[in-house]
Amino acid sequence: VMAGVLGIYGLIVAVIIQGSITTPDTDGATKYSSFTGYAHLSAGLCCGLSGLAAGMAIGIVGDAGVRAVGQQERLFVGMILILIFAEALGLYGLIVALILSQQSYECSA
């Protein structure tokens, strides 16, 4: 369940980026600059790579935590806290991606 939220973060960033992409004019001139393109690329990479790292952390902690809780039930609360901290990595990536996706430069002829 926790790792599924990371996919939603990517969907949010994709929808925001898609909404800010403009189509070229009828004469072929575009207002979508390279700066804006690289800003959107970096926003996607930031969200995606932080989601990948958070997903790996959740998987590793979840596996080790389930094994440990099976042996000693007192570790359950600590495992949940570590999982929440791992989820926060993805949230930080979403926040930075939202900031990066708002950077733009409009080309003028």
N, C-alpha and C positions, 0 to 999 in steps of 0.2 A: 504494500500500500504506500509506503513512504517513498519508494523509488518511482512510483507512478506520478507523483507530484512533479518530479523533475522533468518529465515529458511535457507536462502542462506548461512549465516555465518556457520551454522551447517553443511551444505553440503560441504563447503570448508574444514572445519576441518576434516570431515569424509574421504574425498578423500585424504588429506595429510596423515592422519594416516594409511589408507589402503595401501598407496604406500610404507610405511616404514615397513610393516609387512613382515617377511621373512618366507619361508616354511622350515620345517625340512630337514636335509640331508637324504640320503637314509638309513643310519644306525639308524635313529630316533633321532639323536642329533640335538638340536635346537640352533640357535644363538640368538633367541628372548628371552631376559632375563626378569626376574620379574621386574627389575628396569624400563626397557623400557615399559613393560606392564602397570605398575602403572603410568608412565609418560603419556602414551596415555589415560589411564582412567581419570587421573586428567585433561588432556586437554579437553576431551569430556565433563566432568562434568562442567568445568569452562565455556565453551562456552554455554552449555545447560542451566545451572542455571542463567547465566547472561542474556541469551536470554529470559528465563522465567520471570525474574524480569523486564526486559525492556518491554516485551510484556504486562505485567500487568500494568506497569506505563503508557504505551501508551493507553491502554484501559481505564483506570480510567481518565486520563487527556482528552482523546478524548471525553468521555461521558460527563464529566463536562464542557468541553470547548464548545461543540456543544450547550448545554443548555444555557450557559452564553452568547455565541455569538448571540443566538436567542433573548436575552433580550437587549444586548448592543453590538453593532458591533465593538466598539473600542477594545474589548478584543481579537480580532482575531489574531493580531500579537503576543501578549503575549502567546496565546495558541500554536501557531506554534513554538515559541521559546522553550517552555517547552517540546513540543513533540520532538524537535530536541535533547534537552538534555537527554530525556529518551532514544532516539535511540543511543546516545553516550554510554550508559551503555552496550549495546550489542556489540558495536564496541570495547570497552575496553576488554570485555570478549574474543572476537576474537583475539585480539592482544596477550593477555596472553596465550590463548590456542595455538597459533602458536609458541610462545616461548617454552611452555612446550612440544609440540609435537616434537621438535627438540632434546630433551634430550634423549640419548640412551646409552646403554652399550651392547657390543657384547660379548656373552659367547664364551669361547675358551676351547677346550678339553685338 
